Amino acid sequence: MTLSDCRFYCGGSELTFSMFSNVVCRARYLESIEMTLVGEGRVDVYAIEPAAASRWVVVRHTESEGMVYKWFVREGETFLERSEEDLPRQVKADVFHLFPHLAQPTTLAA
């Protein structure tokens, strides 16, 4: 999956995602959708737009069971999703140098 294919959601007053990159990225509002079946009301939909100089983007998405990390690495003009285990060593070192808290294991809610 590519970063441009991903959508991130915020319901109510809770922000459900955070993004980290080697340079500042932008979360662009796309639309607001009605979620009457789950009782949320309206949910805002966002896409992440990396900067031209971005080499990687990590998105931390909060779900009911805890936090999920999505890792994207630039390949040409696109950002391809990679598993943390498949990240190039230098990318992983850069991420954990800039954001050391991302290297800490996250306890998922039961």
SEDREN-780957 format. One record per atom (N, C-alpha, C, CB): chain; atom name; x, y, z. Coordinates in Angstrom, 3 decimals. Glycine has a CB too. Example, Ala and Ser with C-alpha at 12.3 -4.5 7.8 and 13.67 -1.06 7.14 Angstrom:
# SEDREN-780957
<fimar A,N,<13.190,-5.690,7.800>>
<fimar A,CA,<12.300,-4.500,7.800>>
<fimar A,C,<13.200,-3.300,7.800>>
<fimar A,CB,<11.308,-4.473,9.046>>
<fimar A,N,<12.850,-2.250,7.080>>
<fimar A,CA,<13.670,-1.060,7.140>>
<fimar A,C,<12.900,0.030,7.870>>
<fimar A,CB,<14.084,-0.598,5.725>>
***
This chain:
# SEDREN-780957
<fimar A,N,<0.847,-1.174,0.000>>
<fimar A,CA,<0.000,0.000,0.000>>
<fimar A,C,<0.892,1.235,0.000>>
<fimar A,CB,<-0.963,-0.001,1.220>>
<fimar A,N,<0.420,2.287,-0.623>>
<fimar A,CA,<1.165,3.541,-0.632>>
<fimar A,C,<0.526,4.529,0.336>>
<fimar A,CB,<1.221,4.135,-2.057>>
<fimar A,N,<1.312,5.502,0.756>>
<fimar A,CA,<0.814,6.525,1.667>>
<fimar A,C,<-0.345,7.299,1.043>>
<fimar A,CB,<1.940,7.484,2.055>>
<fimar A,N,<-0.281,7.539,-0.261>>
<fimar A,CA,<-1.357,8.295,-0.916>>
<fimar A,C,<-2.671,7.521,-0.947>>
<fimar A,CB,<-0.949,8.660,-2.335>>
<fimar A,N,<-2.637,6.198,-0.761>>
<fimar A,CA,<-3.852,5.387,-0.715>>
<fimar A,C,<-4.496,5.372,0.670>>
<fimar A,CB,<-3.540,3.972,-1.144>>
<fimar A,N,<-3.751,5.745,1.696>>
<fimar A,CA,<-4.229,5.651,3.083>>
<fimar A,C,<-5.081,6.846,3.472>>
<fimar A,CB,<-3.053,5.530,4.040>>
<fimar A,N,<-6.075,6.570,4.287>>
<fimar A,CA,<-6.917,7.619,4.863>>
<fimar A,C,<-6.924,7.426,6.368>>
<fimar A,CB,<-8.375,7.583,4.277>>
<fimar A,N,<-6.977,8.536,7.092>>
<fimar A,CA,<-6.948,8.518,8.543>>
<fimar A,C,<-8.151,9.294,9.049>>
<fimar A,CB,<-5.620,9.114,9.094>>
<fimar A,N,<-8.686,8.858,10.194>>
<fimar A,CA,<-9.985,9.335,10.643>>
<fimar A,C,<-9.923,9.915,12.059>>
<fimar A,CB,<-10.997,8.206,10.588>>
<fimar A,N,<-10.737,10.938,12.274>>
<fimar A,CA,<-10.896,11.542,13.602>>
<fimar A,C,<-12.380,11.663,13.882>>
<fimar A,CB,<-10.190,12.943,13.692>>
<fimar A,N,<-12.799,11.079,15.012>>
<fimar A,CA,<-14.199,11.153,15.392>>
<fimar A,C,<-14.357,11.978,16.653>>
<fimar A,CB,<-14.781,9.756,15.593>>
<fimar A,N,<-15.315,12.870,16.661>>
<fimar A,CA,<-15.541,13.714,17.835>>
<fimar A,C,<-14.357,14.622,18.084>>
<fimar A,CB,<-15.811,12.860,19.070>>
<fimar A,N,<-13.938,14.706,19.334>>
<fimar A,CA,<-12.814,15.586,19.676>>
<fimar A,C,<-11.508,14.815,19.817>>
<fimar A,CB,<-13.108,16.336,20.970>>
<fimar A,N,<-11.516,13.515,19.481>>
<fimar A,CA,<-10.324,12.697,19.644>>
<fimar A,C,<-9.534,12.595,18.348>>
<fimar A,CB,<-10.703,11.311,20.131>>
<fimar A,N,<-8.251,12.895,18.445>>
<fimar A,CA,<-7.337,12.711,17.328>>
<fimar A,C,<-6.868,11.272,17.369>>
<fimar A,CB,<-6.131,13.710,17.387>>
<fimar A,N,<-7.015,10.542,16.282>>
<fimar A,CA,<-6.688,9.120,16.285>>
<fimar A,C,<-5.389,8.790,15.572>>
<fimar A,CB,<-7.795,8.354,15.659>>
<fimar A,N,<-4.661,9.795,15.090>>
<fimar A,CA,<-3.389,9.493,14.446>>
<fimar A,C,<-2.388,10.619,14.677>>
<fimar A,CB,<-3.590,9.260,12.944>>
<fimar A,N,<-1.121,10.238,14.659>>
<fimar A,CA,<-0.006,11.183,14.719>>
<fimar A,C,<0.966,10.788,13.629>>
<fimar A,CB,<0.688,11.191,16.134>>
<fimar A,N,<1.685,11.750,13.092>>
<fimar A,CA,<2.644,11.423,12.040>>
<fimar A,C,<4.015,11.960,12.403>>
<fimar A,CB,<2.188,11.990,10.686>>
<fimar A,N,<5.025,11.248,11.959>>
<fimar A,CA,<6.417,11.587,12.222>>
<fimar A,C,<7.174,11.430,10.910>>
<fimar A,CB,<7.034,10.684,13.358>>
<fimar A,N,<8.091,12.362,10.648>>
<fimar A,CA,<8.884,12.298,9.426>>
<fimar A,C,<10.194,13.033,9.646>>
<fimar A,CB,<8.111,12.900,8.225>>
<fimar A,N,<11.122,12.864,8.703>>
<fimar A,CA,<12.390,13.577,8.809>>
<fimar A,C,<12.222,15.070,8.526>>
<fimar A,CB,<13.411,12.976,7.849>>
<fimar A,N,<11.138,15.460,7.872>>
<fimar A,CA,<10.777,16.873,7.681>>
<fimar A,C,<9.268,17.008,7.897>>
<fimar A,CB,<11.196,17.389,6.242>>
<fimar A,N,<8.800,18.215,8.073>>
<fimar A,CA,<7.388,18.461,8.378>>
<fimar A,C,<6.496,18.002,7.222>>
<fimar A,CB,<7.152,19.959,8.672>>
<fimar A,N,<5.438,17.261,7.578>>
<fimar A,CA,<4.420,16.827,6.619>>
<fimar A,C,<3.115,17.529,6.959>>
<fimar A,CB,<4.241,15.271,6.636>>
<fimar A,N,<2.148,17.364,6.083>>
<fimar A,CA,<0.859,18.012,6.300>>
<fimar A,C,<-0.254,16.972,6.271>>
<fimar A,CB,<0.609,19.105,5.238>>
<fimar A,N,<-1.176,17.081,7.221>>
<fimar A,CA,<-2.400,16.285,7.185>>
<fimar A,C,<-3.453,17.155,6.512>>
<fimar A,CB,<-2.856,15.821,8.636>>
<fimar A,N,<-3.967,16.687,5.387>>
<fimar A,CA,<-4.940,17.464,4.619>>
<fimar A,C,<-6.343,16.905,4.838>>
<fimar A,CB,<-4.584,17.455,3.113>>
<fimar A,N,<-7.248,17.785,5.247>>
<fimar A,CA,<-8.648,17.419,5.436>>
<fimar A,C,<-9.256,17.094,4.074>>
<fimar A,CB,<-9.440,18.564,6.143>>
<fimar A,N,<-9.947,15.945,3.985>>
<fimar A,CA,<-10.587,15.551,2.736>>
<fimar A,C,<-12.096,15.728,2.772>>
<fimar A,CB,<-10.254,14.119,2.420>>
<fimar A,N,<-12.719,15.199,3.829>>
<fimar A,CA,<-14.175,15.268,3.922>>
<fimar A,C,<-14.621,14.869,5.320>>
<fimar A,CB,<-14.838,14.360,2.863>>
<fimar A,N,<-15.892,15.036,5.568>>
<fimar A,CA,<-16.509,14.600,6.804>>
<fimar A,C,<-17.631,13.654,6.423>>
<fimar A,CB,<-17.032,15.810,7.656>>
<fimar A,N,<-17.656,12.469,7.060>>
<fimar A,CA,<-18.670,11.488,6.715>>
<fimar A,C,<-19.541,11.182,7.934>>
<fimar A,CB,<-18.017,10.201,6.177>>
<fimar A,N,<-20.785,10.821,7.672>>
<fimar A,CA,<-21.748,10.501,8.730>>
<fimar A,C,<-21.570,9.043,9.152>>
<fimar A,CB,<-23.211,10.762,8.251>>
<fimar A,N,<-21.466,8.802,10.462>>
<fimar A,CA,<-21.277,7.445,10.998>>
<fimar A,C,<-22.393,7.136,11.993>>
<fimar A,CB,<-19.874,7.300,11.680>>
<fimar A,N,<-23.619,7.187,11.568>>
<fimar A,CA,<-24.757,7.020,12.472>>
<fimar A,C,<-24.874,5.607,13.029>>
<fimar A,CB,<-26.030,7.382,11.757>>
<fimar A,N,<-24.403,4.595,12.332>>
<fimar A,CA,<-24.535,3.219,12.803>>
<fimar A,C,<-23.669,2.932,14.022>>
<fimar A,CB,<-24.179,2.260,11.694>>
<fimar A,N,<-22.538,3.614,14.153>>
<fimar A,CA,<-21.656,3.366,15.302>>
<fimar A,C,<-21.780,4.455,16.358>>
<fimar A,CB,<-20.208,3.263,14.841>>
<fimar A,N,<-22.695,5.389,16.165>>
<fimar A,CA,<-22.954,6.407,17.165>>
<fimar A,C,<-21.907,7.496,17.257>>
<fimar A,CB,<-23.088,5.772,18.470>>
<fimar A,N,<-21.031,7.619,16.296>>
<fimar A,CA,<-19.970,8.623,16.325>>
<fimar A,C,<-20.437,9.992,15.829>>
<fimar A,CB,<-18.803,8.155,15.490>>
<fimar A,N,<-21.507,10.029,15.078>>
<fimar A,CA,<-21.876,11.286,14.441>>
<fimar A,C,<-21.053,11.465,13.179>>
<fimar A,CB,<-21.673,12.480,15.402>>
<fimar A,N,<-20.326,12.558,13.113>>
<fimar A,CA,<-19.496,12.818,11.930>>
<fimar A,C,<-18.046,12.434,12.221>>
<fimar A,CB,<-19.589,14.313,11.506>>
<fimar A,N,<-17.386,11.909,11.202>>
<fimar A,CA,<-15.982,11.535,11.281>>
<fimar A,C,<-15.241,12.283,10.187>>
<fimar A,CB,<-15.788,9.988,11.143>>
<fimar A,N,<-14.157,12.954,10.557>>
<fimar A,CA,<-13.344,13.682,9.585>>
<fimar A,C,<-12.314,12.749,8.973>>
<fimar A,CB,<-12.651,14.894,10.244>>
<fimar A,N,<-12.103,12.891,7.664>>
<fimar A,CA,<-11.182,12.038,6.919>>
<fimar A,C,<-9.995,12.887,6.459>>
<fimar A,CB,<-11.898,11.363,5.699>>
<fimar A,N,<-8.792,12.370,6.670>>
<fimar A,CA,<-7.559,13.076,6.323>>
<fimar A,C,<-6.654,12.212,5.466>>
<fimar A,CB,<-6.821,13.512,7.584>>
<fimar A,N,<-5.831,12.880,4.666>>
<fimar A,CA,<-4.746,12.236,3.929>>
<fimar A,C,<-3.454,12.911,4.369>>
<fimar A,CB,<-4.953,12.337,2.361>>
<fimar A,N,<-2.360,12.200,4.330>>
<fimar A,CA,<-1.067,12.770,4.707>>
<fimar A,C,<-0.293,13.106,3.447>>
<fimar A,CB,<-0.259,11.794,5.606>>
<fimar A,N,<0.188,14.346,3.405>>
<fimar A,CA,<0.977,14.819,2.276>>
<fimar A,C,<2.403,15.065,2.744>>
<fimar A,CB,<0.363,16.108,1.663>>
<fimar A,N,<3.323,14.178,2.381>>
<fimar A,CA,<4.708,14.385,2.786>>
<fimar A,C,<5.339,15.546,2.027>>
<fimar A,CB,<5.520,13.112,2.565>>
<fimar A,N,<6.349,16.147,2.639>>
<fimar A,CA,<7.078,17.233,1.982>>
<fimar A,C,<7.965,16.653,0.876>>
<fimar A,CB,<7.934,18.034,3.015>>
<fimar A,N,<8.395,17.522,-0.016>>
<fimar A,CA,<9.247,17.079,-1.127>>
<fimar A,C,<10.544,16.440,-0.634>>
<fimar A,CB,<9.571,18.257,-2.041>>
<fimar A,N,<11.040,16.875,0.514>>
<fimar A,CA,<12.300,16.344,1.047>>
<fimar A,C,<12.108,15.167,1.998>>
<fimar A,CB,<13.049,17.437,1.759>>
<fimar A,N,<10.874,14.739,2.212>>
<fimar A,CA,<10.627,13.609,3.119>>
<fimar A,C,<11.239,12.332,2.551>>
<fimar A,CB,<9.107,13.415,3.354>>
<fimar A,N,<11.912,11.584,3.420>>
<fimar A,CA,<12.465,10.282,3.033>>
<fimar A,C,<11.633,9.148,3.606>>
<fimar A,CB,<13.919,10.153,3.502>>
<fimar A,N,<10.958,9.418,4.725>>
<fimar A,CA,<10.134,8.410,5.386>>
<fimar A,C,<9.046,9.093,6.201>>
<fimar A,CB,<10.997,7.496,6.289>>
<fimar A,N,<7.966,8.355,6.464>>
<fimar A,CA,<6.857,8.827,7.286>>
<fimar A,C,<6.395,7.651,8.149>>
<fimar A,CB,<5.677,9.395,6.400>>
<fimar A,N,<6.210,7.908,9.427>>
<fimar A,CA,<5.639,6.910,10.343>>
<fimar A,C,<4.310,7.483,10.838>>
<fimar A,CB,<6.627,6.579,11.560>>
<fimar A,N,<3.263,6.688,10.747>>
<fimar A,CA,<1.952,7.107,11.234>>
<fimar A,C,<1.586,6.200,12.406>>
<fimar A,CB,<0.862,7.046,10.095>>
<fimar A,N,<1.311,6.824,13.545>>
<fimar A,CA,<0.843,6.093,14.724>>
<fimar A,C,<-0.662,6.285,14.789>>
<fimar A,CB,<1.550,6.590,16.051>>
<fimar A,N,<-1.376,5.189,14.639>>
<fimar A,CA,<-2.833,5.218,14.583>>
<fimar A,C,<-3.383,4.552,15.834>>
<fimar A,CB,<-3.363,4.513,13.300>>
<fimar A,N,<-4.242,5.254,16.558>>
<fimar A,CA,<-4.834,4.705,17.779>>
<fimar A,C,<-6.130,3.991,17.433>>
<fimar A,CB,<-5.088,5.822,18.829>>
<fimar A,N,<-6.203,2.731,17.850>>
<fimar A,CA,<-7.408,1.940,17.679>>
<fimar A,C,<-7.870,1.498,19.055>>
<fimar A,CB,<-7.163,0.717,16.740>>
<fimar A,N,<-9.030,0.904,19.132>>
<fimar A,CA,<-9.576,0.520,20.439>>
<fimar A,C,<-8.658,-0.424,21.200>>
<fimar A,CB,<-10.933,-0.128,20.264>>
<fimar A,N,<-7.901,-1.266,20.494>>
<fimar A,CA,<-7.026,-2.213,21.178>>
<fimar A,C,<-5.622,-1.679,21.427>>
<fimar A,CB,<-6.938,-3.471,20.384>>
<fimar A,N,<-5.315,-0.470,21.004>>
<fimar A,CA,<-3.990,0.113,21.249>>
<fimar A,C,<-3.511,0.921,20.060>>
<fimar A,CB,<-2.977,-0.978,21.570>>
<fimar A,N,<-2.182,1.011,19.925>>
<fimar A,CA,<-1.592,1.798,18.844>>
<fimar A,C,<-1.006,0.887,17.768>>
<fimar A,CB,<-0.509,2.736,19.394>>
<fimar A,N,<-1.213,1.297,16.531>>
<fimar A,CA,<-0.676,0.593,15.375>>
<fimar A,C,<0.236,1.562,14.640>>
<fimar A,CB,<-1.820,0.053,14.440>>
<fimar A,N,<1.405,1.080,14.232>>
<fimar A,CA,<2.350,1.914,13.495>>
<fimar A,C,<2.367,1.482,12.035>>
<fimar A,CB,<3.773,1.825,14.114>>
<fimar A,N,<2.315,2.471,11.150>>
<fimar A,CA,<2.462,2.228,9.716>>
<fimar A,C,<3.729,2.959,9.268>>
<fimar A,CB,<1.186,2.715,8.901>>
<fimar A,N,<4.605,2.240,8.599>>
<fimar A,CA,<5.904,2.763,8.180>>
<fimar A,C,<5.901,2.906,6.663>>
<fimar A,CB,<7.071,1.833,8.653>>
<fimar A,N,<6.259,4.096,6.170>>
<fimar A,CA,<6.304,4.364,4.737>>
<fimar A,C,<7.685,4.899,4.381>>
<fimar A,CB,<5.193,5.371,4.318>>
<fimar A,N,<8.262,4.363,3.313>>
<fimar A,CA,<9.596,4.775,2.866>>
<fimar A,C,<9.489,5.238,1.420>>
<fimar A,CB,<10.637,3.607,3.007>>
<fimar A,N,<10.152,6.366,1.140>>
<fimar A,CA,<10.122,6.914,-0.228>>
<fimar A,C,<10.868,5.988,-1.180>>
<fimar A,CB,<10.743,8.337,-0.269>>
<fimar A,N,<10.203,5.708,-2.288>>
<fimar A,CA,<10.826,5.004,-3.410>>
<fimar A,C,<10.419,5.774,-4.652>>
<fimar A,CB,<10.386,3.471,-3.489>>
<fimar A,N,<11.325,6.622,-5.126>>
<fimar A,CA,<10.995,7.524,-6.226>>
<fimar A,C,<10.049,8.598,-5.736>>
<fimar A,CB,<10.372,6.754,-7.406>>
<fimar A,N,<8.891,8.709,-6.365>>
<fimar A,CA,<7.903,9.713,-5.980>>
<fimar A,C,<6.835,9.163,-5.037>>
<fimar A,CB,<7.244,10.277,-7.212>>
<fimar A,N,<6.856,7.865,-4.758>>
<fimar A,CA,<5.830,7.274,-3.906>>
<fimar A,C,<6.409,6.845,-2.555>>
<fimar A,CB,<5.184,6.076,-4.607>>
<fimar A,N,<5.528,6.697,-1.589>>
<fimar A,CA,<5.893,6.203,-0.265>>
<fimar A,C,<5.224,4.849,-0.095>>
<fimar A,CB,<5.467,7.207,0.876>>
<fimar A,N,<6.046,3.804,-0.064>>
<fimar A,CA,<5.530,2.448,0.061>>
<fimar A,C,<5.533,2.001,1.509>>
<fimar A,CB,<6.347,1.485,-0.787>>
<fimar A,N,<4.462,1.307,1.908>>
<fimar A,CA,<4.379,0.801,3.270>>
<fimar A,C,<5.336,-0.372,3.430>>
<fimar A,CB,<2.930,0.380,3.617>>
<fimar A,N,<6.049,-0.378,4.547>>
<fimar A,CA,<6.981,-1.460,4.881>>
<fimar A,C,<6.709,-1.892,6.308>>
<fimar A,CB,<8.472,-1.013,4.706>>
<fimar A,N,<7.011,-3.130,6.616>>
<fimar A,CA,<6.941,-3.557,8.009>>
<fimar A,C,<8.185,-3.042,8.714>>
<fimar A,CB,<6.822,-5.118,8.130>>
<fimar A,N,<8.109,-2.886,10.023>>
<fimar A,CA,<9.265,-2.379,10.772>>
<fimar A,C,<10.475,-3.287,10.578>>
<fimar A,CB,<8.927,-2.258,12.272>>
<fimar A,N,<10.245,-4.581,10.487>>
<fimar A,CA,<11.343,-5.534,10.297>>
<fimar A,C,<12.032,-5.381,8.943>>
<fimar A,CB,<10.825,-6.948,10.440>>
<fimar A,N,<11.305,-4.884,7.935>>
<fimar A,CA,<11.860,-4.747,6.588>>
<fimar A,C,<12.427,-3.365,6.291>>
<fimar A,CB,<10.808,-5.069,5.582>>
<fimar A,N,<12.466,-2.476,7.301>>
<fimar A,CA,<12.999,-1.130,7.072>>
<fimar A,C,<14.503,-1.186,6.840>>
<fimar A,CB,<12.677,-0.206,8.265>>
<fimar A,N,<15.010,-0.370,5.928>>
<fimar A,CA,<16.464,-0.260,5.804>>
<fimar A,C,<17.058,0.197,7.139>>
<fimar A,CB,<16.850,0.729,4.663>>
<fimar A,N,<18.211,-0.326,7.473>>
<fimar A,CA,<18.846,-0.032,8.759>>
<fimar A,C,<19.013,1.466,8.989>>
<fimar A,CB,<20.201,-0.715,8.839>>
<fimar A,N,<19.418,2.221,7.956>>
<fimar A,CA,<19.640,3.656,8.113>>
<fimar A,C,<18.341,4.411,8.385>>
<fimar A,CB,<20.309,4.217,6.870>>
<fimar A,N,<17.261,4.000,7.736>>
<fimar A,CA,<15.959,4.640,7.975>>
<fimar A,C,<15.542,4.421,9.421>>
<fimar A,CB,<14.874,4.083,7.006>>
<fimar A,N,<15.660,3.187,9.882>>
<fimar A,CA,<15.289,2.876,11.264>>
<fimar A,C,<16.134,3.687,12.247>>
<fimar A,CB,<15.452,1.368,11.541>>
<fimar A,N,<17.426,3.807,11.980>>
<fimar A,CA,<18.308,4.587,12.852>>
<fimar A,C,<17.895,6.059,12.857>>
<fimar A,CB,<19.779,4.447,12.399>>
<fimar A,N,<17.558,6.608,11.689>>
<fimar A,CA,<17.116,8.007,11.601>>
<fimar A,C,<15.826,8.232,12.383>>
<fimar A,CB,<16.914,8.414,10.135>>
<fimar A,N,<14.860,7.324,12.222>>
<fimar A,CA,<13.571,7.457,12.913>>
<fimar A,C,<13.790,7.463,14.421>>
<fimar A,CB,<12.606,6.308,12.512>>
<fimar A,N,<14.530,6.479,14.928>>
<fimar A,CA,<14.710,6.350,16.374>>
<fimar A,C,<15.629,7.424,16.947>>
<fimar A,CB,<15.264,4.981,16.704>>
<fimar A,N,<16.468,8.019,16.114>>
<fimar A,CA,<17.293,9.141,16.575>>
<fimar A,C,<16.426,10.388,16.767>>
<fimar A,CB,<18.439,9.429,15.565>>
<fimar A,N,<15.558,10.672,15.786>>
<fimar A,CA,<14.696,11.857,15.866>>
<fimar A,C,<13.537,11.671,16.842>>
<fimar A,CB,<14.150,12.194,14.489>>
<fimar A,N,<13.024,10.451,16.939>>
<fimar A,CA,<11.854,10.162,17.774>>
<fimar A,C,<12.126,8.921,18.623>>
<fimar A,CB,<10.582,9.959,16.898>>
<fimar A,N,<12.957,9.043,19.671>>
<fimar A,CA,<13.342,7.865,20.458>>
<fimar A,C,<12.164,7.142,21.103>>
<fimar A,CB,<14.308,8.273,21.528>>
<fimar A,N,<11.072,7.848,21.379>>
<fimar A,CA,<9.914,7.185,21.991>>
<fimar A,C,<9.279,6.151,21.066>>
<fimar A,CB,<8.874,8.217,22.387>>
<fimar A,N,<9.516,6.241,19.748>>
<fimar A,CA,<8.964,5.257,18.823>>
<fimar A,C,<9.682,3.913,18.934>>
<fimar A,CB,<9.050,5.777,17.394>>
<fimar A,N,<10.867,3.905,19.524>>
<fimar A,CA,<11.624,2.665,19.699>>
<fimar A,C,<11.146,1.874,20.902>>
<fimar A,CB,<13.101,2.967,19.843>>
<fimar A,N,<10.364,2.509,21.766>>
<fimar A,CA,<9.878,1.838,22.975>>
<fimar A,C,<8.688,0.951,22.619>>
<fimar A,CB,<9.480,2.876,24.069>>
<fimar A,N,<8.659,-0.252,23.169>>
<fimar A,CA,<7.495,-1.119,22.902>>
<fimar A,C,<6.222,-0.491,23.448>>
<fimar A,CB,<7.701,-2.519,23.525>>
<fimar A,N,<5.139,-0.667,22.720>>
<fimar A,CA,<3.847,-0.121,23.116>>
<fimar A,C,<2.987,-1.249,23.676>>
<fimar A,CB,<3.139,0.576,21.915>>
<fimar A,N,<2.415,-1.023,24.817>>
<fimar A,CA,<1.513,-1.997,25.417>>
<fimar A,C,<0.121,-1.768,24.848>>
<fimar A,CB,<1.512,-1.889,26.976>>
<fimar A,N,<-0.448,-2.808,24.274>>
<fimar A,CA,<-1.795,-2.689,23.721>>
<fimar A,C,<-2.814,-2.847,24.830>>
<fimar A,CB,<-2.035,-3.736,22.613>>
<fimar A,N,<-3.895,-2.102,24.709>>
<fimar A,CA,<-4.980,-2.196,25.692>>
<fimar A,C,<-5.676,-3.531,25.548>>
<fimar A,CB,<-5.992,-1.039,25.522>>
<fimar A,N,<-6.117,-4.095,26.651>>
<fimar A,CA,<-6.795,-5.407,26.605>>
<fimar A,C,<-8.245,-5.258,26.244>>
<fimar A,CB,<-6.676,-6.130,27.941>>
***
